[in-house]
Amino acid sequence: MLSPPIQGCLAGAGIVSIIRLGFPDPHDRPTLLQLILTATSSPCTSPMDLILTDMQRVDQVIGERLDSEAPLVPEVARYIIFAGGKRLRPGLLLLVCGALGSLHPQRHTLAAVIEFIHTATLLHDDVVDESTLRRGRTTANQRFGNATSVLVGDFLHSRAFQMMVDINDMRIMQVLSDATNVIAEGEVLQLMNTHDASLSEAAYLRVIRSKTAKLFEASTRLAAILAQASPQVEALCADYGQALGTAFQVIDDILDYEGSAQELGKNLGDDLREGKVTLPVICALKTASPAQQALIRHAIEHGEAAHWDQILAIIQETGALDVARASARVEAQRAIDAARQLPQNPYSAALLQLAVELVNRRS
């Protein structure tokens, strides 16, 4: 039985009745997605509220494992880790543990490992991208310097692997080592694709499924491993994480063209200035006029945003944002389909709600 806060929250979107009734006909799935994504229910309890106590324990583990003889390490790491991020990846691990009924004693440590790996990638990304703003604050590389950011990122990666060894589970180490390798490959692929205005949608998806969705996937797969779930359930959990991570990144790329800098906590138009080709640009190039295509290609190839207002207008006029958002909704549907097959409880209901919230987010 769902808890009253979750019931009240999901009822407005039709999710509770869907959990109970299931899908007698697979053709009903698009109707479900339309129902969920167009729901106008009032704001409700956050899915993350279910794991508040667990997340407090994760923060405690993080604080304990940031200890270093080099005082600059914890200073820089705390600056970014405790800057108010969403904590989605460790949160997913804990939510899936809850959905599978697992109270494994190492779940908090493993959630902290996930956050360390994620934070290390952020530190390195901001150096590579020469970013100046993240989560509404000056980036670590701007405040402490590029060398410090890279080295502290390396420390967090190595500390994460020390913690994995402490857990002493070869399967967990395999999943996380494979994930970090794929993430690094994704970052290199993105670097290789920079300033390439001919980038295809397939190539774009390959990058985001590597650099972003892979850690989502690892987080949910690891929860299934901790729960000693069957291979079939583990695959469902991994599918949920990959689909959710893909949708999350597509929406992130959309918000770079239609979001609010204040809400996002970062500068709009950074992707264009960095020469990154994301789904909104790919979609716009398909239907834009030759002159409009030339303007967008020039901006991508030269990494400048002198014509930002014109390019933004083209992306909006061509309907590229709607097409990109539809792609994110397909991934959200895939996540929903996977979560529906997990045991029915408040945690699996929260996973459904999370898929809805992430695809409709504004920050």
Secondary structure, DSSP 8 states (H G I E B T S, - for coil): ---HHHHHHHHTTTHHHHHHH--SSGGGHHHHHHHHHT--------GGGGGHHHHHHHHHHHHHHT--SSTHHHHHHHHHHTS----HHHHHHHHHHHHTT---TTHHHHHHHHHHHHHHHHHHHHHHHT--EETTEE-HHHHH-HHHHHHHHHHHHHHHHHHHHHHT-HHHHHHHHHHHHHHHHHHHHHHHHTT-TT--HHHHHHHHHHHTHHHHHHHHHHHHHHTT--HHHHHHHHHHHHHHHHHHHHHHHHHHHHS-HHHHTS-TTHHHHTT---HHHHHHHHHS-HHHHHHHHHHHHHT--TTHHHHHHHHHHTTHHHHHHHHHHHHHHHHHHHHTTS--SHHHHHHHHHHHHHHT---
